[in-house]
Amino acid sequence: MTTAGEPLQTATRRGTPVTAAVQAVAVIAAVAEAMMVVAEETVAEAVEVTDARDALLRTFDSA
């Protein structure tokens, strides 16, 4: 097990089960964060496409 003042790298080298769980949670958090960034970009692009479509439809409606 890790001690209170022990660096994470030292515990990782020892391969404790607690450290493996902490690493797994860190990986899951990093993946979730990356997925949120992609989702935000996808939504932003969808809004831009929708705005462009609406502008184009208004152009044809007014003609």
C-alpha positions in Angstrom: 0.0 0.0 0.0 1.1 3.6 -0.4 2.0 5.8 2.5 0.7 9.3 3.0 3.9 11.0 1.8 4.9 8.5 -0.9 5.0 9.8 -4.5 2.6 8.2 -6.9 5.5 7.1 -9.2 7.1 5.1 -6.3 3.9 3.4 -5.6 3.4 2.7 -9.3 6.8 0.9 -9.4 5.7 -1.3 -6.6 2.5 -2.0 -8.4 0.0 -1.8 -5.5 -3.6 -2.6 -6.2 -4.7 0.8 -4.9 -2.3 2.6 -7.3 -3.7 0.5 -10.2 -7.2 1.7 -9.2 -6.0 5.3 -9.0 -4.4 5.0 -12.4 -7.6 3.5 -13.9 -9.7 6.3 -12.5 -7.2 8.9 -13.9 -7.3 7.2 -17.4 -11.1 7.1 -17.3 -11.2 10.8 -16.3 -8.8 11.8 -19.1 -10.9 9.9 -21.7 -14.1 11.4 -20.4 -12.5 14.9 -20.6 -11.4 14.2 -24.2 -14.9 13.0 -25.1 -16.4 16.2 -23.7 -14.1 18.3 -25.8 -15.1 16.4 -28.9 -18.7 16.6 -28.0 -18.5 20.4 -27.5 -16.7 20.8 -30.8 -19.4 18.6 -32.5 -22.2 20.7 -31.0 -20.5 23.9 -32.0 -20.1 22.7 -35.6 -23.7 21.5 -35.7 -24.9 25.0 -34.5 -22.8 26.6 -37.3 -24.3 24.3 -39.9 -27.8 24.9 -38.6 -27.2 28.7 -38.7 -25.8 28.6 -42.2 -28.8 26.4 -43.3 -31.3 28.8 -41.7 -29.6 31.8 -43.4 -29.7 30.0 -46.7 -33.4 29.2 -46.3 -34.1 32.8 -45.4 -32.3 33.9 -48.6 -34.5 31.7 -50.7 -37.6 32.6 -48.9 -37.1 36.3 -49.4 -36.3 35.9 -53.1 
